[in-house]
Amino acid sequence: MSDAGRIMLVEDDEALRHALAQGLELDDFAVESFVGADAALARLDRNFPGVVVSDIRMPRVDGMAMLRRALEIDPALPVVLITGHGDVTLAVEAMREGAYDFITKPFAVSALAAVIKRAIEKRRLVLENRALRERLDASTDLESRLVGRTPAIMRLREEISAIASTGIDVLVRGETGAGKEVVARALHDFGDRAKGNFVALNCAALPADIFESELFGHEAGAFTGAQRQRIGKLEYAKGGTVFLDEIESMPLDLQAKLLRAIETRSVERLGSNRQIALDVRFIAATKSDLAQAGNEGRFRADLYYRLNVATLAIPPLRERREDVALLFFHLAREARARYRREIPELSPELEAELRAHDWPGNVRELRNIADRFVLGLWRGFGTAAGATQGAAASGALADRVAAFERSVIEAELRRSGGRMRPVYEALQISRKGLYDKMQRLGLTIPEDG
């Protein structure tokens, strides 16, 4: 019997206590029986992984007092009360005070067990969500931010640890959805500027006509519509970090002004001639090759070299497939805490499908799928030949299984460059078995396979 099935049963009637304990144990609950509330309360703590079941009418400490004292220990503790017919009004009052539920005598043990099962599920979610929040709140470990065990992600964590407290400007490179802002926030949070502001600015999302004002601020009357003084993002980040995401999208004329601000560590608001000192760290992020963009005149080479004091490269998810299942489960746990849902079983077939996928959207795509998985809305990737996810998730079971098999085999063929041996070895089936499946699924067998 697991801790998740523990019950504290408080009942002064010996015959009823014995019958309830026996019936609940037959239902696979671990039952600890008590004659009175005092002994039970002495064993209760905030981490009790189960449910309290108590009679209302008891000598000395009755069920209502038991409820109040139990909720003082943990307001989220499920307490189920056993009532007589004359105690229903009292039981309703107890519900208002925080009881999970009540059950009226006489009752079948199965009816009580059904209530307890729901309460235990709620208790398990409360404790797991509480533990997750506590770990996240107390964590100073980069592994909770950048999950993975592959050499590339371990090296990235080491590089962040090495430069977080140096204050040097950093360029973060990575594909869309790879986690560039996560890296930037880690550099901020684990460095000496953690108590300062972290100011994020998406250079691709700001219209060009307000970009300069957002970055540098303006004085009242600096232009039409500037009715009041505005503090710019750079100035607002005093003592902290400025994160410039998608910096390759910044207009060239503003790149020159940004370069000056970085070099002089000062800023001049629009409409003012006064220089304001900046105490900030600059972190820029890009999915492009800025050196090549500089050679082609699409990005200022001098700004690139000024930002490129240190470069952190985030590996795409497809290059660290060994991390996918671990990261997926981590994201699913976060989704469970947000949505208060149980995580469905992560089967070996699902893990194989996750590892075989190419992840063009990287961690962002994986997070979306983890959310849908926890919400019960995800049915697989569908086929690589163009079937939509919705189509793959509908139809007969045989069609869905075929769509899944096709997608996994196609993904493995892409990974192996069309060579058959790595495919049937990865899928742990025979060569003939793979050939038969490919013929049945209408997949082309490479001539040199």
Backbone hydrogen bonds, N-H to C=O, Kabsch-Sander energy under -0.5 kcal/mol:
donor,donor_aa,acceptor,acceptor_aa,energy
5,G,2,S,-1.8
6,R,3,D,-1.7
6,R,49,P,-0.7
7,I,30,A,-2.6
8,M,51,V,-2.5
9,L,7,I,-0.7
9,L,32,E,-2.5
10,V,8,M,-0.6
10,V,53,V,-3.1
11,E,9,L,-0.6
11,E,34,F,-2.3
14,E,12,D,-0.8
17,R,13,D,-2.9
18,H,14,E,-2.5
19,A,15,A,-2.2
20,L,16,L,-2.9
21,A,17,R,-2.4
22,Q,18,H,-2.3
23,G,19,A,-2.4
24,L,20,L,-2.7
25,E,21,A,-2.2
26,L,22,Q,-1.7
27,D,23,G,-0.7
28,D,25,E,-1.7
29,F,24,L,-2.0
30,A,5,G,-1.9
31,V,29,F,-0.7
32,E,7,I,-2.7
33,S,31,V,-0.5
34,F,9,L,-2.7
40,A,36,G,-1.1
41,L,37,A,-2.9
42,A,38,D,-1.8
43,R,39,A,-0.7
43,R,40,A,-1.1
44,L,40,A,-0.5
44,L,41,L,-0.9
48,F,45,D,-1.8
50,G,48,F,-0.9
51,V,6,R,-1.8
52,V,78,P,-2.3
53,V,8,M,-3.3
53,V,51,V,-0.5
54,S,52,V,-0.5
54,S,80,V,-2.6
55,D,10,V,-2.2
56,I,82,I,-1.8
58,M,56,I,-1.1
61,V,59,P,-1.4
62,D,60,R,-0.7
63,G,56,I,-2.8
66,M,62,D,-2.5
67,L,63,G,-2.5
68,R,64,M,-2.2
69,R,65,A,-2.5
70,A,66,M,-2.3
71,L,67,L,-2.5
72,E,68,R,-1.2
73,I,69,R,-1.2
74,D,70,A,-2.0
77,L,74,D,-2.0
80,V,52,V,-3.2
81,L,101,D,-2.2
82,I,54,S,-2.7
83,T,81,L,-0.5
83,T,103,I,-2.5
87,D,84,G,-1.8
88,V,85,H,-1.1
91,A,87,D,-2.6
92,V,88,V,-2.4
93,E,89,T,-1.8
94,A,90,L,-2.0
95,M,91,A,-2.0
96,R,92,V,-1.7
97,E,93,E,-1.3
98,G,95,M,-1.1
99,A,94,A,-2.4
100,Y,79,V,-2.1
101,D,79,V,-1.1
103,I,81,L,-2.4
105,K,83,T,-3.4
111,A,108,A,-0.9
112,L,108,A,-1.5
113,A,109,V,-2.7
114,A,110,S,-1.9
115,V,111,A,-1.5
116,I,112,L,-2.5
117,K,113,A,-2.5
118,R,114,A,-1.6
119,A,115,V,-2.1
120,I,116,I,-3.0
121,E,117,K,-2.1
122,K,118,R,-2.0
123,R,119,A,-2.5
124,R,120,I,-2.7
125,L,121,E,-2.0
126,V,122,K,-2.3
127,L,123,R,-2.6
128,E,124,R,-2.5
129,N,125,L,-2.7
130,R,126,V,-2.4
131,A,127,L,-2.5
132,L,128,E,-2.4
133,R,129,N,-2.5
134,E,130,R,-2.5
135,R,131,A,-2.4
136,L,132,L,-2.5
137,D,133,R,-2.9
138,A,134,E,-2.4
139,S,135,R,-1.4
142,L,140,T,-0.5
144,S,141,D,-1.7
145,R,142,L,-1.4
146,L,142,L,-3.2
147,V,145,R,-0.7
154,M,150,T,-2.2
155,R,151,P,-2.5
156,L,152,A,-1.8
157,R,153,I,-2.0
158,E,154,M,-2.0
159,E,155,R,-2.3
160,I,156,L,-2.3
161,S,157,R,-2.5
162,A,158,E,-1.9
163,I,159,E,-1.7
164,A,160,I,-1.9
166,T,163,I,-1.2
167,G,163,I,-0.7
170,V,282,F,-1.9
171,L,310,A,-2.9
172,V,170,V,-0.5
172,V,284,A,-3.3
173,R,171,L,-0.5
173,R,312,L,-2.9
174,G,286,T,-1.8
178,A,175,E,-2.1
183,V,179,G,-2.0
184,A,180,K,-2.2
185,R,181,E,-2.8
186,A,182,V,-2.0
187,L,183,V,-2.3
188,H,184,A,-1.8
189,D,185,R,-3.5
190,F,186,A,-2.4
191,G,188,H,-1.2
194,A,191,G,-1.0
196,G,193,R,-1.7
197,N,238,K,-0.5
199,V,197,N,-0.7
199,V,241,T,-2.9
200,A,198,F,-0.7
201,L,243,F,-2.9
203,C,201,L,-0.9
203,C,245,D,-2.5
205,A,202,N,-1.2
206,L,202,N,-0.8
210,I,207,P,-1.5
211,F,207,P,-0.8
212,E,208,A,-0.6
214,E,210,I,-2.4
215,L,211,F,-2.3
216,F,212,E,-2.9
217,G,212,E,-0.5
217,G,213,S,-2.0
218,H,230,R,-1.7
219,E,270,L,-2.7
221,G,226,A,-4.1
222,A,219,E,-1.9
226,A,223,F,-2.6
227,Q,225,G,-1.7
230,R,218,H,-3.1
232,G,216,F,-0.6
233,K,214,E,-3.1
234,L,215,L,-1.9
236,Y,232,G,-2.4
237,A,233,K,-1.3
238,K,235,E,-1.4
239,G,279,D,-3.0
240,G,237,A,-3.2
241,T,197,N,-2.8
242,V,281,R,-3.2
243,F,199,V,-3.3
243,F,241,T,-0.5
244,L,242,V,-0.6
244,L,283,I,-2.7
245,D,201,L,-2.1
245,D,243,F,-0.9
247,I,244,L,-0.6
247,I,285,A,-2.1
249,S,246,E,-2.2
250,M,247,I,-1.9
255,Q,251,P,-1.7
256,A,252,L,-1.4
257,K,253,D,-1.1
258,L,254,L,-2.7
259,L,255,Q,-2.5
260,R,256,A,-1.8
261,A,257,K,-2.1
262,I,258,L,-2.5
263,E,259,L,-2.5
264,T,260,R,-2.8
265,R,261,A,-1.4
266,S,261,A,-0.8
267,V,276,I,-2.3
269,R,274,R,-0.5
270,L,217,G,-2.5
272,S,269,R,-1.9
276,I,267,V,-2.9
277,A,275,Q,-0.5
278,L,265,R,-3.3
280,V,278,L,-0.5
281,R,240,G,-1.4
283,I,242,V,-2.8
283,I,281,R,-0.5
284,A,170,V,-2.5
285,A,244,L,-2.6
286,T,172,V,-2.3
290,L,288,S,-1.0
293,A,289,D,-2.3
294,G,290,L,-2.3
295,N,291,A,-1.9
296,E,292,Q,-1.7
297,G,294,G,-1.1
298,R,293,A,-2.7
299,F,293,A,-1.1
304,Y,300,R,-2.1
305,Y,301,A,-2.4
306,R,302,D,-1.6
307,L,303,L,-2.4
308,N,304,Y,-1.9
309,V,307,L,-1.5
310,A,169,D,-0.7
310,A,307,L,-0.7
312,L,171,L,-2.6
313,A,311,T,-0.5
314,I,173,R,-3.0
314,I,312,L,-0.5
319,E,316,P,-1.6
320,R,317,L,-1.6
323,D,320,R,-1.9
324,V,321,R,-1.3
325,A,321,R,-0.5
327,L,323,D,-3.0
328,F,324,V,-2.9
329,F,325,A,-2.3
330,H,326,L,-2.0
331,L,327,L,-2.6
332,A,328,F,-2.4
333,R,329,F,-2.3
334,E,330,H,-1.7
335,A,331,L,-2.3
336,R,332,A,-2.6
337,A,333,R,-1.9
338,R,334,E,-1.9
339,Y,335,A,-3.0
340,R,336,R,-1.8
341,R,336,R,-0.7
347,S,345,E,-1.1
351,E,347,S,-2.4
352,A,348,P,-2.3
353,E,349,E,-2.0
354,L,350,L,-2.5
355,R,351,E,-2.3
356,A,352,A,-1.7
357,H,353,E,-1.2
362,N,359,W,-1.4
363,V,177,G,-0.7
364,R,177,G,-1.6
364,R,361,G,-0.8
365,E,361,G,-1.1
366,L,362,N,-2.1
367,R,363,V,-2.9
368,N,364,R,-2.0
369,I,365,E,-2.1
370,A,366,L,-2.5
371,D,367,R,-2.3
372,R,368,N,-2.3
373,F,369,I,-2.7
374,V,370,A,-2.3
375,L,371,D,-2.0
376,G,373,F,-1.0
377,L,372,R,-3.4
378,W,372,R,-0.9
386,G,383,T,-1.0
392,A,388,T,-2.2
393,A,389,Q,-1.7
394,S,391,A,-1.1
400,R,396,A,-2.0
401,V,397,L,-2.7
402,A,398,A,-2.3
403,A,399,D,-2.3
404,F,400,R,-2.3
405,E,401,V,-2.8
406,R,402,A,-2.7
407,S,403,A,-2.1
408,V,404,F,-2.3
409,I,405,E,-2.6
410,E,406,R,-2.6
411,A,407,S,-2.1
412,E,408,V,-2.2
413,L,409,I,-2.5
414,R,410,E,-2.1
415,R,411,A,-2.1
416,S,412,E,-2.2
417,G,413,L,-0.6
417,G,414,R,-0.8
418,G,413,L,-2.5
419,R,416,S,-0.9
423,V,419,R,-0.6
423,V,420,M,-0.5
424,Y,420,M,-2.3
425,E,421,R,-2.1
426,A,422,P,-2.1
427,L,423,V,-2.4
429,I,424,Y,-2.1
434,L,430,S,-2.2
435,Y,431,R,-2.4
436,D,432,K,-2.9
437,K,433,G,-2.1
438,M,434,L,-2.6
439,Q,435,Y,-2.4
440,R,436,D,-2.4
441,L,437,K,-2.3
442,G,438,M,-0.6
442,G,439,Q,-0.8
443,L,438,M,-2.9
449,G,446,P,-1.7
